[in-house]
Amino acid sequence: MDKEAGLPELFLRTKLIVWDESSAVVRYHFEALDDYLRDLYRVHGFIARSKLPFAGIVVVAGGDFRQTLPIVKHSASPATIVGLTLKRSELWDAHFTTLRLTDNMRLRSSRDPIERGHIERFAAWQLSVGNGTHECYLDEPGRLHLPSEMCFGTCRDRRRLPKSFALQDQNLEVDDVIDWVFGDLLERDASRDPLVAAQLADRAILAPRNKDVDAINEAVLSRCAGATATLVSANEVIDGEAEFRPPTTFLEAQHPSGMAPHELNLKVGAVVMLTHNLNPARGMCNGSRMVVREIGEYRLVCQLVDVDGSAGRVVALSRIRMFSNKDDYAFRWARVQFPVRLAFAITINKSQGQSLERVAVFLPRSCFAHGQLYVAVSRVRHPSGLRFVLPPNDDGDYVTTNVVWPAALSQ
């Protein structure tokens, strides 16, 4: 820990630590925190406290193991991924007590008994998806039959699809999906109306894969009013053997996870997401959603959207230096770019922890990891705010794969 940041002194005064979305955190992070706190208190002479888990500080690990688990690169096996969760840490059985939330707060939003019934049935269906206890389509394990009234299917007019759209072969109602999710908000000036900005950022299209997300963002941006500004990054190799140093054109073509693209296409009023933690105390965290208000060569002015969907403060962003992961390349390289990416569409994993008003789940390619589909269907506050986008099968049914690993749900 950085002594100059005052964190040791802060932890010595801490009584409670709340760690949200703990189901997606590698257990070693919790174990490292436990070791650090014990060492900290021992060094400062609190010997009795240093013998307690987390040095006697109460730790609340909020999370749902029905949701996505820690992300492991290079196609790790389910057993390996489950083994990295907090449940597989010695701390879990020895020191954690499980408390379950049972009161559905969404039911309190309606006094209409019919409406409450709809929400109750929807909540029960969401849990069946998360637990993998839903009725399987034609008794095929993991195959979920989606309600037809909640699905967009084949496109009636292929000419309406953007020419650059990567999934034209799927023949889907892409424009209809964009219209349903965003309505007329794309035609209104979100840069001048905070209410429009908040409404725009409270809606999203979700997809399991980055490739689909990038294509959808391109399609939505083309529908927004105004001229497109293309902001180009600067890239350089900063470490590595001479024979492994690639040309700049190679770096420009790379788009590693967590790094802004080389060519960042934006419009005023576009929804973007931060790719780095810039100032957590001011709400500028990795994953924070914003609406672009001004675009400059060296400054980007955006309006944050608070977690409750309301318009937040206006912030100015500069280009920053981003570094590649040392395990992904035989050399280390850096990119100077604004730390944002378009967020009309986002990956399902990135949406975890967010509540949205309206969501379309793009499933021409099914979910491939534990909990992804459950995360997608549980982002909305009401069943009327959820739709699925996928082609029907030969029988006219909308069927997708729901990946649930029982080992992740067991105690």
N, C-alpha and C positions, 0 to 999 in steps of 0.2 A: 504494500500500500504506500502511496505517496504521502510522506509526512507533511510536506508543504501544503497539501490539500486539506489537512486537518481531519482526515478520516479516522486515524487512531483515537483522537480525542472524542470524536463523534461516537464511535463505537463504545467507548468507555462510559458514555452517558446514555446509551441506547437501552431501552426496555423491551422494545418490540420491533421485529423485522417482518414485513409482509412481502412475500415473494410470489408474485402472480404468474400464471401460466407455467407452473412448475413441472407439469407433465411433459413439456417440451424441452426441459433443461437436462443436460447430462448430469448424472449423479455426482460426478467428480467435482462439480462446482459447489454443491452443498458440502461435500466432504472437505474441500479446500477452505470454505468459509468456517467450518467447525474447527479445523486445525489452526487457522489464523486467529480466531477469537480466543481459543485456549492459550495460544502462545502470547497473545497481546496481554491478557490478564495475568499470566504468570510473570511476564517481564515487569509488569507494574506492581507486583507484590500481592496480587489477589490469588493466592495459591488455592484456596477452597473453590473459588469460582472457576479456576482453570481446569478443574477436574469434572466439571459439569458439561453436558452437551451444549455447544454454542456458548460456552462460558456463562450459562444460566440465563441467557437472553431468550425470550419467547420468540420462536420462529413460526409464522403461519405460512404454509406452502399452499397457496390456492391453485387449483387446477382440476382438470377433468381428463382422466386417462382414456376416455372415449375419443378424445381429440388427437391431433397429430403428435407424434413422439419426437424425440431428438432426431435431427437430420444428420445422417451419416453418409458421406460421399462414397462413391465406388460400389454402389449396390450391395450394401451390407445385408446379411441375412436377418429375418425377423427376430431370431433368437439373440443375435448380437445387439440389435437396436433395443429390444426389450430389456436386455441386460444392462443397458446404459441408463435406464430410467431410475428415478428416485426410489421406486418400490424395490429395486434390487440392491439398494445400499444398506449396509449394516445399521445406519441411522434410522431407517424406516421402521423396522420391527422393534428396535430397542427403545426408541425415543419419541416416535410420532404417534399421535392418536387421530384416528379418522373421524371427522365430523361431516355429516352429509346434509346438504341443503335440500329441503323437501317442499318448501313453499314456492309455488310458481308466481313470481311477482307480476308477470304479464296478465294474469287473471284479474288482478286488482284494477287494471286499466279499463275494465268494462263492467257495467252493472246489468247489462242485457243478458238474461239467461241463455238465449240462443247463441249470442256471440261468445259467451263464456264456454259454451259447449264446443263450438268450433275450435277455440283456442286449446281447450283441454285435449281434444282428439288430436290436434296438430302436435301438441307437446308430447303426447304418448307415442305418436308416430316418430317424432324426432328421436326419442329415447330408444325406440326399437331399431332405428338405423344405427345409433351409436353402440348399442349392445349386440347388434347382429341377430336380433330375435325376430325380425320381420319375416313375413311369409315369403319364401323364395319362389321366384318365377319358374314354373314347371319343375319344381323341386330341385333346381340347379343351385348348389351351394353358393352363397354370396351374390346371387343375381336378384336385383330389386326391381319390381314392377312399379314404375312411377305413375301417378295419376295423370290421365291424358289431359284433363282440364288445366294442368299446371305445366304443360309442355308446348314448346315450339317445335315444329317438325320440318317437313320439306318445304323448300321455297317455291312459290308459285311463279316467280319471274326471276330467272337467273341473271338477267341484265341489271338487276338492282344491286347485285353484289359488287363491292369495290374490286377493280381489276387487280389491285395489289394484294387482295386478301388471300392468305395462305391456305385457306380451307375451302376453296371454291368447289372442289370435288365432292364435298359433303352436301352441297346443294341445300344449305340451311337458310332460314329466314333471318339473315343477319340484320337487315335494316329494320325489320319488325321488332327484333329484340332490342335494338338501340332505341327505337321509338318507345317501346314499353318501359324500359328502364329509366330513360332520361326525359321523355316527353318533349315539351317545347323549351326545356331549360337550356339546350344547346344553342338555341336561337336568341336567348336573352343575354344581357351584358352582366355576367357574374362578377366582372372586375369592379363594377360600380354599385352593385346591389348586394350587400352582405347576406341578405336572406336567400337570394338565388344561389350565391356561392355555397352557403351551408346546405341547401337542398341538393345541389349538384354533387357535393362531396359525400352526401348521405346515401348515395346510390352507387352500385358497382356491378360489373360483370365479373364472375369468378371462373377460373379455369385451373385444371391441375398442372398444366405445363407452361413454362415461360414462353415457348414459341407461339402458342395460341394467344397468350396475353398480349404479346407484342403486336400480333396481327390485328387483334380486336382494337387495341389502342390506336393503331394507325387508321382503322376504319372509322372510329368515333371522332378522332381529330379532324378527319376530312369533312365531317358533318358540321363542325363548329364554324361559326362566323369568324371572319377576319383572315388576315394573311398569316401564313406559317413562317415562323422565325427558326432558322437552323443554326444552332450554336455548336461549333466544332471544338473538340478538345485538343490538347497538346499531350503527346505521349513520348516517353523515353525509357530506355533500359538503364537501370541505375546500379545493377550488380549482376555478375555472372561472367563466365569465361567468354573470350572473344568469339570462339567458334559457335557459341550458342546464342549470340546476339542477333536477333532477327531484324529485318528492315522495318521502318516505321509503318509501312502499309500493313504489315502483319498485325502490329499492335492495334491499329485503328479498326481492324476487323474483329477484334476480340470483344466479347461482352460478358465478362465473368460476373458471377452472382455478387450483389452488393456494390457494384460499380456502375456509375452512370454511363450511358452509351457514348460512343465517339461523336456521333451526330445526334444531337438532342433537338428534336422537332417539337416546338411549342407554339401555342397561340394564347393571347390574352383571354382569360376565362377558362383555360384548361385546368383539369384536376391533376395534381402531381403528388408524389409521395417522397419524403426524405429518405435517402439511402444511408445516412450516417447519423449518429448521435452528435448534435452540435451544441445544444444547450438544454439538457433535460429539465432544468429548473424552470425554463420558460416554455416548456412544451415542445421543444424542437428535438424530437427523438427519431430514431430510425423507425420508419413506418408511419410517421405523422402525415396526415393528409392536408393538402393546402390547395388554394385556387390562385392561379397566376394573375397578378394585377398589372405589372409592368415588366417588359423584357428589354434588357440592355446587354451590351457586349460584356460588361464586367459586373453587372448587378442585376439580380432578379428579385423583384418585389412580389411577395405572396401573402395571402391571408390564411392563417391557420384555421382549421375547423376543429372545435372542441369535441371531446368524446361524446357529449350529449347531442351532437349534430348542430350546435349553434356556432355562429361566426366568432372567431377568436381574434387575437391581435395580428397586426400587420408586421411582417418581418422582411428584412432585406438580406439576401444571400449573395455571397461572393463565390467565385470558383475556389475549390480546394484541391489539394493533392491527395489522390487516392492510390493505394498500393495493392499490387496483386498478392494473392495468397502464395506463400513460399512453396506449398506442396503442389501447386497447379502447373508450374512452369520450371524449366531448368535454369531460369534466370529471374531476377526481380525487376519489375518495371512499375512505372507510375503514370497516372493520367491526371491532368488538371482539367476539371470540368465542374459545372454546377452539380451539387450532390442531390439531384432529383431525377425522377423518371415519371413518365405518364402513369396515371392511376385511374383512368376511367375503368380499366380492367386490371385486376390484380390476381396473383396466384391464390389458391385456396389457403395454402400455408401462411401466406402473408396476411390474410384476412382474419386469422385466429385472434380472438380477443376483441374484435370490433362488433358493434351492433349497427345495423344499417336498416334503412327504411324499405329499400327495394333492391332485390338481388336476382340476377339471372345466372344460373350455373351452366357453363358451357361444357357439354359432355360428349362431343363426337368421339373423343378418346376418354375412356373411363378413368376414374380415380385409380391410382396404383399403390397407395400406401395406406396404412392403418389410420382410420379416423378422418380421412380427407372429406368423404361425403358427409359425415356427421357435422364437421366444421362448417361446410357449405350450407347445409339445411338449417343450421342453428344460428346463422348470422342475423336473421330477420326477426322482427318483433311480432309479426302477424302473418298468418298463412297467405293472405292476399298479396304479400310483398315478395313472394318466392315463385320463380319459374325455372324450368329446365330447358336446355337447348340441345337436342340430339335427334337423329333420324329414327323413325320407327323401324321395327324389324319387319320381316315379310308378313307377319300376322297383324301388322298395324299397331303393335304394342310398343310402349316406350320402356326399354329395359336397360339397366346399367349395372356395373359391378360395384359392390360395396365391400371394401376390404376391412375386416375386423379380425384382429389377432386376440384370441381368448386369453393368451398368456399375459397380455398387457392389462387386462381387466381383473385378473385374479389377484387376490390379496397376497 
